[in-house]
Amino acid sequence: MKGTKKVKFGIGIVLIVIIALFFHYTLPRTAVVQISGTDVKRVDKRNKVIEKQSGANAKIEVEQRTSDVRFINSVSRKGKTMVFRNGDTGWGWPPYLKFNSADLTAEAQAFSTDQTKPWVLVKYYGWRFKVFSMFPNVLDLKVVDRNYTHFPIFNIVFFALLLTVAFFIRSKIKKFVSWVRNRNKSKQ
């Protein structure tokens, strides 16, 4: 393999990995869990603004924003603890248009205090990184059987449509390239 082909191959692999990670983060996934409780934590975000004054002194202004973040604590079928963030996505990215985080917290509290301890299908997106205090965000809660297996219809349809569009665009590009080549040949 020549050097340029290796570089192209490497760039292609990196792009595929980036696209796969993007879809893995943003597309919905599910987990069957028992909800053990809910939390609300106050989170402070600091934005520092540094303005230099004349001379050696510098004026530092610290702007602090505070918000409440809801969490849903749960235990999976295998006994693994799972913590989910429960925040609204609003009109932002990813475009789930979720505005019901308070309602989901109320549902989760009801599930956690229920004497029968129901198994709940949690639909979520995102990743859990303990180092960065990053949690997946809950989209929906639904009572299911303990042995329930979710079939991701939305993700399958999404990827089928994505592949269809990609093949359509590829065929149009191939037709355009062949048209340009034939046109250049006819001019010569």
N, C-alpha and C positions, 0 to 999 in steps of 0.2 A: 504494500500500500504506500503510495507516495505521501509526502509531507502535507500537501494541501488537502488530500482526501482524508488524512487522519484528523486534521484540524476541523474540516467540515463535519466529519463523523462525531468528533468530540463536542462541537457546538450543538449538533443535532441532539445528542444524548442529554446535554445540559438543559436544552430547551424542553425536551420531553419530560425530564425530571421536574423542572420548575412548573410546567403546566399540570403534571400529575399532582404535585403538592398543592397547587392552587385549588384544584377540584377536590382533593381530599379534605382540605380545610373548609371549603365553602358549601359542599353538597351535604345534605342531611344524612345522618347515621342514626342508629337506634341502639338502645340497651334495655334489657329487661332487668329491673331492679326492685328492691323494696326501699321505700323512702323512710329514712330514719329521723329526719328533721329539717328545719330551715333556719337560716341565719340572715341577718342584715348587718353588713359591716360598713363603717364610714371610711371612705377612701379619700385621701388628700393628694392632690396633684399640684406640684409647684412649678411655676414658670419663672425663671430668673431673667431679669432684664438688667444689663449692666450699661450704665451711661458714664462715660469718662468726662470728668470736669477738667478745667484748666489747672494744671499743676500735677502733683503726684497722687492726689487723692482720687478715688473713684466712688461714685454713688451707686449703691446696689439696691434695687427695688425688687421685692419678692411678692409676686401675685400668687395667691393660693386659691384653688378651686376645690370644693368639697362636694362629694356626692355619696349617696347610699347605694350599695351594691347588694343585691339579693343572691343568696346561695341555697342550693338544694343538696342535702347530704343523703347518700344512699348506699346500699350494699347490693352487689351483683349476685347472680346465682352461684358463682364460684366463691363467694365470700369476700371479694375485693371491694374496698370502699371506693366510691366514686363521688366526686364533688362537682356540681354543675353551677355555673353562673346563670342567673336568671335576669337578663337585661333586655330592654326593648331594642330592636334593631331600627325601628322608626323607618325613615325614608332612605337610610344610608345603605352601606354595603355590609353583608350580602342582602339582597333585596327580598327579605322574607316579610317585610311590612308587619313586624310583630310589635303590637302596642299593648299586650295583655300580661305583662310580667307580674303585676299585682294579683291578677286572677289566678295565674299559675302558682304563685306562692300560696294562695289560699287553698287551692286544690292539693298542693303538696303537703300542707299542714294537715288537711283532712285525712290524707292517706297515711301520714305518719302517726296520727292518733287513733286510727281505726283499729279495733281489737283484732280483726281478722288478718291484718298486715297484708293487704293485697299486693300482687306483683303488678308493676307499672311499666309500660313501654314508654321510655323517654326518647323523644326525637330531638336531636341536637346537632350542632355543627361546631367545628373548632377542635382544638387540641388542649391537652393538659400538660403544661410544663411547670413543674414544681419550682424550678430555679427562678423563673420569671413571674411566678404567681399568676399563671395564665390558666384559665378554666374554659371548658367548652360551654357554649350557651344553649340553654334549653329552648326548644321551639314548641313542644306539645307534650302532654301527659295523657296516657290512656290505660285503663285497667285491662290486663290480659291474663291469660293462664301462665303458670310458671314455666311451662315447656313451650311457650309460643316462639315461633321462628318467623322473623320479619322477612318479607320478600320486597326488596327495594324497587318497586315499580317506577317511581319518579326518576330515580337515577338511571334505570335501564332505558326508559323512554328518552331522557335527556341525552344520554350518550348515543342512542340510535339516531336521534335528530342531528346531533353534532356531527356524527360520521357521515350522514346523508348530505349535510351542507358542505362538509369538507370535500367529499367526492365530487359534488356538483361544482364547487369552486375549482378544484383540480382539473376537471374536464374542461371547464371554460378557459382556464389558463393554458392548457395544452392546445386547445383549438386556436387561441389567440397567438401562441408561439408558432404554431405551424402556419397560420395565415401570414404572420410577419416573415417567416422564412420563405414561403412561396412568393410573396410580394417582392422580397429582395432578389430572389432568383430570377423573377420575370423582368426586373429592371436591368439585370446584367445582360 
